[in-house]
Amino acid sequence: MTFEEIISKLKVEFGEEIILSTDENASPSCIELHADHLVETMQYLHQTEGLYFDALSCITGLDNGPETDTMEVIYNLYSIPCDHHLMVKVTLSRKEPLIDSLNSIWKTADWQEREVFDLFGIQFNNHPDLRRILLPADWEGFPLRKDYEHQTYYRGVKVAE
């Protein structure tokens, strides 16, 4: 299925306003959705014949910086039987970065969402076990945020200059 056909199916199912923007030059081609429609749209992409995005390959966080007041969550999907790829992006407020978990659709979202939470501080509503996965539970801050200030010491051990 082509990128245009995927967009067309989504617009027929959810209406023209479902897609905020597209980027065919991204790899894979990308659609941007409003965060409020993420779960229902992803469920549709996962279950619909001809689409059947059965693999959530990656979830990535992106901090656009304090001057933009936005963060992004980017999902890379793959359909093994149909052999097509899709990137789905949502933009969140940097002050309160909240998005619904996709763990109920793809179990691989569990660890991937935890990683994004751990490094960016993005909260995933309804996640079954949202806690740090790479850093210690008592680590201060979120290291991949653009305004992160490195700790000099952690539990008495020097970690930064």
C-alpha positions in Angstrom: 0.0 0.0 0.0 1.3 3.4 -0.9 1.7 6.4 1.5 -1.2 8.2 -0.3 -3.4 5.1 0.1 -2.7 4.9 3.8 -3.6 8.6 4.2 -6.7 8.1 2.1 -7.9 5.2 4.4 -7.3 7.3 7.5 -9.2 10.3 6.1 -12.2 8.1 5.1 -12.2 6.4 8.6 -11.6 9.5 10.8 -12.2 12.6 8.6 -9.9 15.1 6.8 -8.8 16.7 10.1 -7.2 13.6 11.4 -3.9 14.3 9.7 -2.2 17.6 10.7 0.6 17.3 8.2 2.6 14.9 6.1 6.2 14.5 5.1 6.9 12.2 2.1 10.6 13.0 2.3 11.0 11.5 5.7 12.2 8.0 5.9 9.8 6.3 6.3 7.1 8.8 5.1 5.5 10.6 8.0 2.1 11.7 9.2 1.5 14.0 12.1 -1.6 13.4 14.3 -3.2 15.3 17.1 -2.2 13.6 20.3 -5.9 13.1 21.3 -6.4 10.8 18.3 -3.3 8.7 18.7 -4.6 5.5 20.3 -7.7 5.1 18.1 -5.6 5.8 14.9 -2.9 3.4 15.9 -5.4 0.8 16.7 -6.9 1.2 13.3 -3.4 1.0 11.6 -2.7 -2.1 13.6 -6.0 -4.0 12.9 -7.1 -2.9 9.5 -6.7 -5.4 6.6 -4.3 -4.1 4.0 -2.6 -1.9 6.6 -1.8 -4.3 9.4 1.1 -2.5 11.1 1.9 -5.4 13.3 5.3 -4.1 14.5 6.1 -1.0 16.5 9.8 -0.8 15.6 10.8 2.3 17.6 9.5 5.1 19.7 11.6 8.3 19.8 11.3 11.4 21.9 12.4 14.8 20.7 12.8 18.0 22.6 12.4 21.0 20.4 13.7 23.2 23.1 12.4 25.7 25.6 11.9 28.4 23.0 9.3 26.3 21.1 7.6 24.9 24.2 7.1 21.6 22.4 8.3 18.1 22.4 7.5 15.3 20.0 7.0 11.5 20.2 7.7 9.7 17.0 6.6 6.2 16.2 8.0 3.9 13.5 5.6 1.3 12.3 6.2 -1.7 10.1 3.8 -4.2 8.5 5.7 -7.5 8.2 3.1 -9.3 5.9 2.4 -6.2 3.8 6.0 -4.9 3.8 5.2 -1.2 4.3 6.6 1.4 6.8 5.1 4.5 8.3 6.2 7.1 10.8 3.6 8.7 13.0 4.4 11.9 14.9 2.6 13.8 17.7 3.6 17.2 19.2 3.2 17.8 22.9 3.4 20.7 25.3 6.9 20.8 26.8 5.4 22.1 30.1 3.2 19.0 30.5 4.3 16.3 28.1 1.5 13.7 28.3 0.4 11.1 25.8 -1.6 7.9 26.0 0.4 4.6 26.1 0.3 2.2 23.2 1.1 -0.8 25.3 -2.4 -2.2 24.8 -1.8 -2.4 21.1 1.9 -3.3 20.9 3.6 -4.9 23.9 7.0 -3.6 22.7 5.7 -0.1 23.6 6.3 -1.0 27.3 10.1 -0.6 27.3 10.2 1.9 24.5 7.9 4.3 26.4 9.9 3.8 29.6 13.0 4.8 27.7 11.4 8.0 26.4 10.0 8.7 29.9 13.5 8.2 31.4 15.4 10.4 29.1 12.8 13.1 28.2 10.3 13.0 31.0 7.3 12.4 28.7 4.5 10.8 30.7 2.6 7.9 29.1 -0.9 7.7 30.5 -2.1 4.1 31.4 1.3 2.6 31.1 1.5 -0.5 33.3 4.9 0.2 34.8 6.2 3.7 34.0 9.5 4.0 35.8 13.1 4.7 34.8 14.7 2.0 32.7 18.3 3.3 32.0 19.0 5.6 34.9 18.7 5.0 38.6 15.3 5.6 40.1 16.6 8.6 42.1 18.3 10.3 39.2 17.5 14.0 38.9 16.1 15.4 35.7 15.9 14.1 32.1 19.2 14.0 30.3 18.0 14.4 26.7 16.1 17.6 27.4 17.8 20.6 25.9 17.8 22.5 29.2 19.1 19.6 31.3 21.8 20.5 33.8 24.2 17.7 34.5 24.6 16.6 38.1 28.1 17.0 39.4 27.8 14.2 41.9 25.5 11.2 42.2 25.6 9.5 45.6 28.9 11.0 46.4 30.6 10.0 43.1 31.6 12.6 40.6 29.8 12.2 37.3 30.4 15.5 35.5 32.9 18.3 35.2 
